[in-house]
Amino acid sequence: MKLKLDDQGHVVVSDGKPVYVDDSGKDIAFDVEGTVASIARLNGEAKTHREGKEKAEKALLAFEGITDPKAALAAIQTVKNLDNKTLVDAGKVEEVRQEAIKATKAEYEPVVAERDQLKSSLYNEKIGGAFARSSLIVGDKATLAIPADLVQARFGKHFTMEGDKVQAKDAAGNVIYSKSNPGAPADFDEALSILVDQYPHKDTILKGTGASGGGSQGGNGGGGNGGAKTMTRAAFDAADPATRMAHSKAGGKVVD
């Protein structure tokens, strides 16, 4: 990236932040304070990871010389059964263990089911709500031409819950980081914008990027179809199902 300069050669500033231009030509207001804070946080996390690694390595020294963990666990269980022989006959140990497991499951399975339901509800509210409220989808400055449910159908798989926060990951499973605040994960709208930019058929879901040139049709042509976009048959057939559905739902046309 490079600094953006005005006509007098002065650095352009937005909200007190110097503006840079990235490789794609987009303006990015660089948050210096946020970047410094992120670097300090990452250094702290690195120290915590290093100390945890050293602690784990020290704990493993107690098991030095054990080459077959399964055999060691089996031997421990055998000794435990022998120690409990005065309480439970050796032939009844497995029966008692299974009964204990059954009783535990009966007690805690409803709790686990309720937890999973609450987790699912939280996911739907946080991520579904983020799509429904995104400024890229709704409002005067919306850039996407398809409704929130179709945007979520295409890009929702990239968003997960980390604790109580929404986090985005790319196709390789890597966290998507902010361009304006390096070192910090991108917020929802910035992450969605990055994912849309990487989408190979983005022209079919962005406003004002319909086909042009030979074979395309104007916004008011073709039976009052408004601003519906036109796709060639080849482009429509090459698009994924979500994109084809979005194009059709938006009233788009397909031409040979």
NORCORRA-V909460 format. One record per backbone hydrogen bond with DSSP energy under -1.0 kcal/mol. CO is the residue of the C=O (numbers start at 1). NH is the residue of the N-H. Records with the same first field share a line. If there is no record, write none. Layout:
CO=NH ; NH
//
This chain:
2=21
4=12
6=9
10=6
12=19
14=17
17=14
18=30
19=4
20=28
21=2
22=25
26=22
28=20
30=32
31=35
32=36
33=37
34=38
35=39
36=40
37=41
38=42
39=43
40=44
41=45
42=46
43=47
44=48
45=49
46=50
47=51
48=52
49=53
50=54
51=55
52=56
53=57
54=58
55=59
56=60
59=62
60=63
61=64
63=66
68=72
69=73
70=74
71=75
72=76
73=77
74=78
75=79
76=80
77=81
78=82
79=83
80=84
82=85
84=87 ; 88
89=92
92=96
93=97
94=98
95=99
96=100
97=101
98=102
99=103
100=104
101=105
102=106
103=107
104=108
105=109
108=112
109=113
110=114
111=115
112=116
113=117
114=118
115=119
116=120
117=121
118=122
119=123
120=124
121=125
122=126
123=127
125=129
126=130
127=131
128=132
129=133
134=137 ; 138
136=143 ; 144
139=142
143=207
147=151
148=152
149=153
150=154
151=155
152=156
155=158
156=159
158=169
160=167
162=165
165=162
167=160
168=176
170=173
174=170
176=186
180=31
181=184
184=178
187=191
188=192
189=193
190=194
191=195
192=196
193=197
194=198
199=202
201=204
202=205 ; 206
205=145
206=209
213=216
221=225
225=228
229=253
230=211
231=255
232=236
233=237
234=238
235=239
240=244
241=245
242=246
243=247
244=248
245=249
246=250
247=252
248=251
253=231
255=233
//
